[in-house]
Amino acid sequence: MKRILYIYIVILTSLSVNVRGQEKLNSYLSSGALNNPELKALFNEYMATLEKVPQVGALPDPTVAFGYFIQPIETRLGPQKAKISATQMFPWFGTLSARKNSAEYLAKSKYELFKEAKSKLFYDIKALYYNLYFAERAIAVTEENITILLSLKNITDIRVESGKASAIDQYRIQMEINDLENQLAELKDDLRLLKIRFNTLLNTDTGSYIYIPDSIPDNILVAKQSEMDSIYTGNSALNSFIYQLEGLEYQKKVATKEGLPQISLGIEYAFINSDNSTAANAGKDAFIFPKIGLTVPIYRKKQRAKVQEVIYRQRAKEFQHIDKRNSVTVLFEESWNNYKDALRRMDLFRKQTNLAKKSLAILKTNYATNNKDFEEILRMERRLLKYALEQEKAITDKSASIAFIRYLQGK
């Protein structure tokens, strides 16, 4: 019963550590999204593009003209001394809505690029966070091995003093300890640099405290094709190309409609002096409405060139979309292979660690009783350290592979 209770407590403790680690990672992701300067720049570019929509969807400004006649023009009602007119130009039906739709799809493509940058930032934060975890675990494993070697050195010292072992054993084990201490110092330097990079990515003070968990979530991926389909539907860069193509389709409509007549409507008001006219309405200002006009594009070569330009841009975007889709497919295949390889390595080094521990226990017993296999003990200690580090690296690589696939999926 006590053993079951102990296991239950260990499981709960592990879960609470994982939850806390995930919560801290989520807070770092939020901090990066709020503070990263590149992300802020892209969001402002999106907002600027969004402001284009009301601009292109509005009518041209009306034209107002005022004329004063130096030499009044005689009319039946009297001399005309001045006139004022206002004219509004109207593009062909559907032109403004096509321009507006084109601008809206361009803004959507910019927003997808912003989402792409955010997903990439989240992946970079996760990858660095997992590297921080590995560096911390590597330090802990190395320190544990130094402690084991120090205890073994104490045993060796006693055996040398009693004449049961050679001083060479002392030198060998001290050399191993020195190597591990140097390795430990390098790992601590690497950890310090990783912390600086992590805080810089969050755009915070480089000396800010970073919570590093004792373990990271043991996530897994679902079926390969399902993960691939999620990329094709959710990848922000691919969606950006789709919106750009939609926008270019409306640009083609705009170019076509600009080759059609534009209609102008206006009014005109004339100021009349009465003088000595005997007409019934003498001196009454004249209000004339309407004034209708057409702007007819007669240079058809220019209009055809505008349409053809958009067609070429569409073809270019289509090929870019295909190229990006191919690139994303390759990146997914590489990440999927890395994920599967990490799973294999995790299983391998778990088995190797167990075998190395059993072998080391036997070797230590032989050394204690027969003064044999001391070199093999040191060699097995090195293997045990290597397997422990490789297992932690495999765990880190698995999590990083999942994070990269989630980035490709736009999640």
C-alpha positions as CSV (number, residue, x, y, z in Angstrom):
1,M,0.0,0.0,0.0
2,K,2.8,2.4,0.9
3,R,4.6,1.6,-2.3
4,I,1.4,2.4,-4.4
5,L,1.0,5.7,-2.5
6,Y,4.6,6.6,-3.2
7,I,4.2,5.9,-6.9
8,Y,1.0,8.0,-6.9
9,I,2.8,10.9,-5.3
10,V,5.7,10.7,-7.7
11,I,3.3,10.7,-10.7
12,L,1.4,13.7,-9.3
13,T,4.6,15.6,-8.7
14,S,5.8,14.9,-12.2
15,L,2.5,16.1,-13.6
16,S,2.6,19.3,-11.6
17,V,6.1,20.0,-12.8
18,N,5.0,19.4,-16.5
19,V,2.0,21.7,-16.0
20,R,4.1,24.4,-14.5
21,G,6.7,24.1,-17.2
22,Q,4.0,24.3,-19.9
23,E,2.4,27.3,-18.2
24,K,5.8,29.1,-18.0
25,L,6.5,28.3,-21.7
26,N,3.0,29.7,-22.6
27,S,3.9,32.9,-20.7
28,Y,7.2,33.2,-22.6
29,L,5.3,32.7,-25.9
30,S,2.9,35.5,-24.9
31,S,5.8,37.7,-23.9
32,G,7.6,37.1,-27.2
33,A,4.4,37.9,-29.2
34,L,4.0,41.2,-27.3
35,N,7.6,42.4,-27.2
36,N,9.3,41.0,-30.3
37,P,10.2,44.0,-32.6
38,E,10.1,42.1,-35.8
39,L,6.6,40.9,-35.0
40,K,5.5,44.4,-34.1
41,A,6.9,45.7,-37.5
42,L,4.9,43.1,-39.5
43,F,1.7,43.8,-37.6
44,N,2.0,47.5,-38.3
45,E,2.6,46.7,-42.0
46,Y,-0.6,44.7,-42.0
47,M,-2.5,47.6,-40.3
48,A,-1.1,50.0,-42.9
49,T,-2.2,47.7,-45.8
50,L,-5.7,47.5,-44.2
51,E,-6.0,51.3,-44.4
52,K,-5.7,51.0,-48.2
53,V,-9.2,49.4,-48.4
54,P,-11.3,52.6,-47.8
55,Q,-8.9,54.5,-50.0
56,V,-9.3,52.5,-53.1
57,G,-13.0,51.9,-52.6
58,A,-13.9,55.6,-52.6
59,L,-14.9,57.7,-55.5
60,P,-12.4,60.2,-57.1
61,D,-12.6,63.6,-55.6
62,P,-15.1,65.9,-57.3
63,T,-13.9,68.7,-59.5
64,V,-15.1,72.2,-58.7
65,A,-14.3,75.1,-61.1
66,F,-15.1,78.9,-61.0
67,G,-14.9,81.1,-64.0
68,Y,-15.0,84.9,-64.2
69,F,-15.5,86.6,-67.6
70,I,-13.3,89.7,-68.1
71,Q,-15.5,90.6,-71.0
72,P,-19.1,89.6,-70.0
73,I,-20.9,87.3,-72.4
74,E,-24.2,88.8,-73.5
75,T,-27.2,86.4,-73.1
76,R,-31.0,86.9,-73.5
77,L,-31.3,87.5,-69.8
78,G,-28.4,89.8,-69.6
79,P,-24.6,89.7,-69.5
80,Q,-23.0,86.6,-68.0
81,K,-20.3,87.7,-65.6
82,A,-19.2,84.4,-63.9
83,K,-20.0,80.7,-63.5
84,I,-19.3,77.9,-61.1
85,S,-19.4,74.2,-61.9
86,A,-19.0,70.9,-60.1
87,T,-18.2,67.5,-61.7
88,Q,-18.1,64.0,-60.2
89,M,-16.4,61.2,-62.1
90,F,-17.8,57.6,-61.8
91,P,-15.7,54.6,-62.8
92,W,-17.5,51.8,-64.7
93,F,-19.9,49.7,-62.7
94,G,-18.0,47.3,-60.4
95,T,-14.6,49.0,-60.6
96,L,-14.6,50.3,-57.1
97,S,-15.8,47.1,-55.5
98,A,-13.1,45.1,-57.5
99,R,-10.4,47.6,-56.2
100,K,-11.7,47.2,-52.7
101,N,-11.8,43.4,-52.8
102,S,-8.2,43.4,-54.2
103,A,-7.0,45.5,-51.3
104,E,-8.8,43.4,-48.8
105,Y,-7.2,40.2,-50.1
106,L,-3.8,41.9,-50.1
107,A,-4.4,42.8,-46.4
108,K,-5.3,39.2,-45.7
109,S,-2.1,38.0,-47.3
110,K,-0.1,40.5,-45.1
111,Y,-1.9,39.1,-42.1
112,E,-0.9,35.6,-43.0
113,L,2.7,36.7,-43.3
114,F,2.3,38.2,-39.8
115,K,0.9,34.9,-38.5
116,E,3.8,33.0,-40.3
117,A,6.3,35.2,-38.4
118,K,4.5,34.7,-35.1
119,S,4.5,30.9,-35.6
120,K,8.2,31.0,-36.5
121,L,8.9,33.1,-33.3
122,F,7.0,30.6,-31.2
123,Y,9.0,27.7,-32.7
124,D,12.3,29.6,-32.0
125,I,11.2,30.2,-28.4
126,K,10.2,26.6,-27.9
127,A,13.4,25.3,-29.5
128,L,15.6,27.5,-27.3
129,Y,13.5,26.6,-24.2
130,Y,14.1,22.9,-25.0
131,N,17.8,23.5,-25.5
132,L,17.8,25.3,-22.1
133,Y,16.2,22.2,-20.6
134,F,18.9,19.9,-22.2
135,A,21.7,22.1,-21.0
136,E,20.3,22.1,-17.5
137,R,19.9,18.3,-17.6
138,A,23.4,17.8,-19.1
139,I,24.8,19.8,-16.2
140,A,22.9,17.7,-13.6
141,V,23.9,14.4,-15.2
142,T,27.6,15.5,-15.4
143,E,27.6,16.7,-11.8
144,E,26.0,13.3,-10.8
145,N,28.8,11.5,-12.6
146,I,31.5,13.6,-10.9
147,T,29.9,12.7,-7.6
148,I,30.0,9.0,-8.5
149,L,33.6,9.2,-9.6
150,L,34.5,11.1,-6.4
151,S,33.0,8.3,-4.3
152,L,34.9,5.7,-6.4
153,K,38.1,7.8,-5.9
154,N,37.6,7.5,-2.1
155,I,37.4,3.7,-2.4
156,T,40.5,3.7,-4.6
157,D,42.4,5.9,-2.1
158,I,41.6,3.5,0.7
159,R,42.7,0.5,-1.4
160,V,45.9,2.2,-2.5
161,E,46.7,3.1,1.2
162,S,46.2,-0.6,2.1
163,G,48.4,-1.8,-0.7
164,K,45.5,-3.5,-2.6
165,A,45.6,-1.1,-5.6
166,S,48.1,0.8,-7.6
167,A,48.5,4.6,-7.5
168,I,47.9,4.5,-11.2
169,D,44.2,3.9,-10.5
170,Q,44.2,7.2,-8.5
171,Y,45.7,9.1,-11.4
172,R,43.3,7.6,-13.9
173,I,40.2,8.4,-11.9
174,Q,41.5,12.0,-11.2
175,M,42.0,12.5,-14.9
176,E,38.4,11.4,-15.6
177,I,37.2,13.8,-12.9
178,N,39.3,16.7,-14.4
179,D,37.8,16.0,-17.8
180,L,34.3,16.0,-16.5
181,E,34.9,19.2,-14.5
182,N,36.1,20.9,-17.7
183,Q,33.1,19.5,-19.6
184,L,30.9,20.9,-16.8
185,A,32.4,24.3,-17.1
186,E,31.7,24.3,-20.8
187,L,28.1,23.3,-20.3
188,K,27.6,26.1,-17.8
189,D,29.0,28.6,-20.3
190,D,26.7,27.3,-23.0
191,L,23.7,27.6,-20.6
192,R,24.6,31.2,-19.9
193,L,24.7,32.0,-23.6
194,L,21.4,30.2,-24.2
195,K,19.8,32.3,-21.5
196,I,21.1,35.5,-23.1
197,R,19.7,34.4,-26.5
198,F,16.4,33.4,-25.0
199,N,15.9,36.8,-23.2
200,T,17.0,38.6,-26.4
201,L,14.4,36.7,-28.3
202,L,11.8,37.9,-25.8
203,N,13.2,41.4,-26.0
204,T,13.7,41.5,-22.3
205,D,16.7,42.1,-20.1
206,T,19.5,39.6,-20.8
207,G,19.8,38.8,-17.1
208,S,16.2,38.1,-16.5
209,Y,15.4,34.9,-14.6
210,I,14.3,31.9,-16.7
211,Y,12.3,29.0,-15.2
212,I,13.7,25.7,-16.6
213,P,11.6,22.6,-15.8
214,D,12.9,19.3,-14.7
215,S,11.1,17.6,-17.5
216,I,9.2,18.5,-20.7
217,P,5.8,17.3,-21.9
218,D,6.0,13.9,-23.6
219,N,3.9,14.8,-26.6
220,I,3.4,12.6,-29.7
221,L,2.3,13.2,-33.3
222,V,-0.7,11.5,-34.9
223,A,-0.8,9.8,-38.3
224,K,1.7,11.1,-40.8
225,Q,-0.8,12.0,-43.5
226,S,-3.1,13.7,-41.0
227,E,-0.2,15.9,-39.9
228,M,0.7,16.6,-43.6
229,D,-2.9,17.6,-44.4
230,S,-2.9,20.0,-41.5
231,I,0.1,21.7,-43.0
232,Y,-1.5,22.1,-46.4
233,T,-4.6,23.7,-44.8
234,G,-3.0,25.7,-42.0
235,N,0.4,26.9,-43.2
236,S,0.3,30.7,-43.1
237,A,2.8,31.2,-46.0
238,L,0.8,28.9,-48.3
239,N,-2.4,30.8,-47.3
240,S,-0.7,34.1,-48.0
241,F,-0.1,33.0,-51.6
242,I,-3.8,31.9,-51.9
243,Y,-5.0,35.4,-50.8
244,Q,-2.5,37.1,-53.1
245,L,-3.9,35.1,-56.0
246,E,-7.4,36.1,-55.1
247,G,-6.3,39.7,-54.9
248,L,-4.7,39.5,-58.4
249,E,-7.9,38.0,-59.8
250,Y,-9.7,41.2,-58.7
251,Q,-6.8,43.3,-60.0
252,K,-7.4,41.7,-63.4
253,K,-11.1,42.8,-63.1
254,V,-10.0,46.3,-62.3
255,A,-7.6,46.4,-65.3
256,T,-10.4,45.1,-67.5
257,K,-13.0,47.6,-66.2
258,E,-10.5,50.5,-66.5
259,G,-10.7,49.9,-70.3
260,L,-14.4,50.8,-70.2
261,P,-15.8,54.3,-70.3
262,Q,-16.0,56.5,-67.2
263,I,-19.1,58.6,-66.6
264,S,-19.1,62.1,-65.3
265,L,-22.1,64.0,-63.9
266,G,-22.0,67.7,-63.1
267,I,-23.9,70.9,-62.5
268,E,-23.2,74.5,-63.6
269,Y,-24.4,77.8,-62.1
270,A,-24.1,81.1,-64.0
271,F,-24.3,84.6,-62.6
272,I,-26.3,87.0,-64.8
273,N,-26.5,90.8,-64.6
274,S,-29.8,92.4,-65.4
275,D,-28.6,95.7,-67.1
276,N,-31.3,97.0,-69.4
277,S,-32.8,93.7,-70.6
278,T,-36.6,93.7,-71.0
279,A,-36.9,89.8,-70.8
280,A,-39.2,88.4,-68.1
281,N,-36.4,86.7,-66.2
282,A,-33.8,89.4,-66.8
283,G,-31.0,89.3,-64.3
284,K,-31.9,85.9,-62.9
285,D,-29.0,83.5,-62.4
286,A,-29.1,80.4,-64.6
287,F,-29.0,76.9,-62.9
288,I,-28.2,74.3,-65.4
289,F,-28.5,70.5,-64.7
290,P,-27.3,68.0,-65.7
291,K,-24.0,67.9,-67.3
292,I,-23.1,64.4,-68.5
293,G,-19.8,63.2,-70.0
294,L,-17.9,60.1,-70.9
295,T,-14.2,59.4,-70.7
296,V,-13.5,56.9,-73.4
297,P,-10.2,55.0,-73.2
298,I,-9.1,54.8,-76.9
299,Y,-5.6,53.6,-76.4
300,R,-6.4,49.9,-76.3
301,K,-2.8,48.7,-76.4
302,K,-2.2,50.3,-73.0
303,Q,-5.3,48.6,-71.5
304,R,-4.4,45.2,-72.9
305,A,-0.9,45.6,-71.4
306,K,-2.4,46.3,-68.0
307,V,-4.5,43.1,-68.1
308,Q,-1.6,41.0,-69.4
309,E,0.7,42.3,-66.7
310,V,-1.7,41.0,-64.0
311,I,-2.0,37.7,-65.8
312,Y,1.8,37.3,-65.7
313,R,1.8,38.2,-62.0
314,Q,-0.8,35.5,-61.4
315,R,1.3,32.9,-63.2
316,A,4.4,34.0,-61.1
317,K,2.4,33.7,-57.9
318,E,1.1,30.3,-58.9
319,F,4.6,29.0,-59.5
320,Q,5.8,30.5,-56.2
321,H,2.9,28.8,-54.4
322,I,3.8,25.4,-55.9
323,D,7.5,26.0,-55.0
324,K,6.6,26.9,-51.4
325,R,4.3,23.9,-51.1
326,N,7.1,21.6,-52.3
327,S,9.6,23.2,-49.8
328,V,7.1,22.8,-47.0
329,T,6.6,19.1,-47.9
330,V,10.4,18.5,-47.8
331,L,10.7,20.3,-44.5
332,F,7.8,18.2,-43.1
333,E,9.5,15.0,-44.3
334,E,12.8,16.0,-42.7
335,S,11.0,16.9,-39.4
336,W,9.0,13.6,-39.4
337,N,12.2,11.6,-39.9
338,N,13.9,13.6,-37.1
339,Y,10.8,12.8,-34.9
340,K,10.9,9.1,-35.6
341,D,14.7,9.0,-35.2
342,A,14.4,10.7,-31.8
343,L,11.8,8.1,-30.7
344,R,14.2,5.3,-31.7
345,R,17.1,6.9,-29.9
346,M,15.0,7.4,-26.8
347,D,14.2,3.7,-26.7
348,L,17.8,2.7,-27.5
349,F,19.5,4.8,-24.9
350,R,17.0,3.8,-22.3
351,K,17.9,0.2,-22.9
352,Q,21.6,1.0,-23.1
353,T,21.6,2.9,-19.8
354,N,19.9,0.0,-18.0
355,L,22.5,-2.4,-19.4
356,A,25.4,-0.1,-18.6
357,K,24.2,0.3,-15.0
358,K,24.0,-3.5,-14.5
359,S,27.5,-3.9,-16.1
360,L,28.9,-1.2,-13.9
361,A,27.6,-2.8,-10.7
362,I,29.2,-6.1,-11.6
363,L,32.5,-4.4,-12.5
364,K,32.6,-2.5,-9.2
365,T,32.0,-5.8,-7.3
366,N,34.9,-7.4,-9.2
367,Y,37.1,-4.5,-8.5
368,A,36.3,-4.5,-4.8
369,T,37.0,-8.2,-4.4
370,N,39.7,-9.0,-7.0
371,N,41.2,-5.6,-7.9
372,K,40.3,-6.2,-11.5
373,D,38.8,-4.3,-14.4
374,F,39.4,-0.8,-13.1
375,E,39.9,0.6,-16.7
376,E,36.7,-1.1,-17.7
377,I,34.9,0.7,-14.8
378,L,36.1,4.0,-16.1
379,R,35.1,3.1,-19.6
380,M,31.7,2.0,-18.5
381,E,31.3,5.2,-16.5
382,R,32.0,7.2,-19.7
383,R,29.4,5.1,-21.6
384,L,26.8,5.7,-18.9
385,L,27.4,9.4,-19.0
386,K,27.2,9.3,-22.8
387,Y,23.9,7.3,-22.8
388,A,22.3,9.6,-20.2
389,L,23.2,12.7,-22.2
390,E,22.1,11.1,-25.5
391,Q,18.8,10.1,-24.0
392,E,18.1,13.7,-22.9
393,K,19.2,14.9,-26.3
394,A,16.7,12.5,-27.9
395,I,13.9,13.9,-25.7
396,T,14.9,17.4,-26.7
397,D,15.1,16.6,-30.4
398,K,11.7,14.9,-30.3
399,S,10.0,18.0,-28.7
400,A,11.8,20.3,-31.1
401,S,10.6,18.2,-34.1
402,I,7.0,18.4,-32.9
403,A,7.4,22.2,-32.4
404,F,8.7,22.6,-35.9
405,I,5.8,20.6,-37.4
406,R,3.4,22.7,-35.4
407,Y,5.1,25.8,-36.8
408,L,4.6,24.4,-40.4
409,Q,0.9,23.9,-39.5
410,G,0.6,27.5,-38.4
411,K,-0.3,26.4,-34.9
